[in-house]
Amino acid sequence: MVSELVIDVQPHVISIAILEDKSLVEFHKEIRDISFSVGNIYLGKVKKIMPGLNAAFVDIGCSKEAFLHYRDLGSNIHSLNNFLKSIFSKKEIPFLSEFTCLPIIDKDDTIENVLKQGDSILVQVSKESISSKGPRLTSELSFAGRYLVIIPFGDKVNISLKIQSDTERARLKQLVCSIKPNNFSIIVRTSAAGKQASELDKELKLLIKRWNDNIKKLIKTESPSLIYEETGRVVALLRDNFNSSFEHIYVNDENVFNDVRNYISLIDPTKSNIVKLYKEEFPIFDNFAITKQLKSKFDKVITLKNGAYLVIEHTEAMHVIDVNSGNCSISNFSQEDMIINVNMKAAEEIAKQLRLRDMGGIIVIDFIDMHELANRQKLYDSMCKFMTDDKAKHQILPLSRVGLMEITRQRIRPNLNFTTTEVCPVCFGRGIIKSSIFFIDILEEKIKSAIKNFGIKKINLHVHPYIKAFIDQGFFSIKLKWKIKYSMWIQIISNQNLAILEYKFFDREKNELNI
């Protein structure tokens, strides 16, 4: 299996696509001007205690107050609060490895006995703001690396459950215990399997340094304020997903290209040459057939190769997926065999859809009813197998008596909703537009305006592929007429993201022109 990463950097959005054998398996979008992301650490101020919820609302500078439940305080919240008081009173940072930690909190206690209104508290964003809800917080702080995760004020070493070899688990635990400083818990990630002591020790020192460098900000800051900003989504994705199967990483922005190449050089110098700067005029997602896959795989109805199809609906409380046999028919198969075949293909596609759309919360799947218990168990086992590549925490329940399967999947960001339908940019859904012959006249007027107002002699015009074909057709094409008439260089570029009568103008530095 060959993995590729394609990064499309636009002025306000970074889109990241992971391809496996040219097929889209993961898609992420990051709005560049949003600063409240998962992993950020803030010095917040408790605004309100809610005894009925056993929780508190905390001001971290977000437009919505963040939510902190008692269960998310972490067992060492007393030590964290005592550490903060020591910093604020002495105006100096004590060494955590020499700090005396307090006893852990009682699991059955209440938040009123731990926090008071107006208290300052260190918190980390565990879930982004979703719908009308503010961010979800935790006070069990963590700093993640490629192999290790450190948690201040603890003293445990935990090994990833995905490392199944008892010998390797014992080796890693003994190794990490020998290099672990006091008052730090450590989680050993799956990617640490087989790594030597020098590699783990190097990363551990980097993570400890990250904690020390950021905690110093507390001396000169007041709540609410940002203490530590998690690395960008691109680097975080590489940190969590990069492996030897990645053969190409394409980026269309020089600054992001340098960041990615520097990070790859740091974690695997032998792979730094796989990072390539995409310089073509053709949109990067169109070049790798990602736009087409996005529009087909994010549709409400997903058609399978055997003729069956899925209907995916999103409600406020859950996601609902209906499996339909459609026009599927398999000769020489009994009805039960045909049904299990459809359900198995559907389960495989659903596992891909959950990962691709980053669907979280409760997912209910209505499979086609099967009568044989062995087939129901086979479907459940297969679904568990198909979900093994999904890094989000999830739980799969066996089929109910009426053929429903329930899945809970970790949700830390709003699920992706990629629009696969378009409102006409000319009539805005009214159903009546001007004759398309006038559209070429509009484009020519815009070109004249670009020459007059911007003094531009080289311009890139992005249009729908159908429009490009019309402008380019014939020996003496419209494009050639424009070049001769206005004595300027014009490049027509097809862009699948545009509606049929949409257009965009760019200068030679790829800056969009508002004409």
PyMOL commands that set and color helices and strands:
alter all, ss='L'
color gray80, all
select helices_A, chain A and resi 70-72+77-90+96-98+111-113+166-179+190-192+197-220+233-241+254-267+269-274+284-287+290-297+335-357+373-389+437-454+465-472+478-486
alter helices_A, ss='H'
color red, helices_A
select strands_A, chain A and resi 3-9+13-20+23-31+41-50+55-59+66-69+120-127+136-138+143-144+148-152+157-159+184-188+225-228+246-251+275-277+301-303+309-314+318-324+361-366+394-396+404-409+458-463+489-494+503-506+512-513
alter strands_A, ss='S'
color yellow, strands_A
deselect
rebuild
show_as cartoon
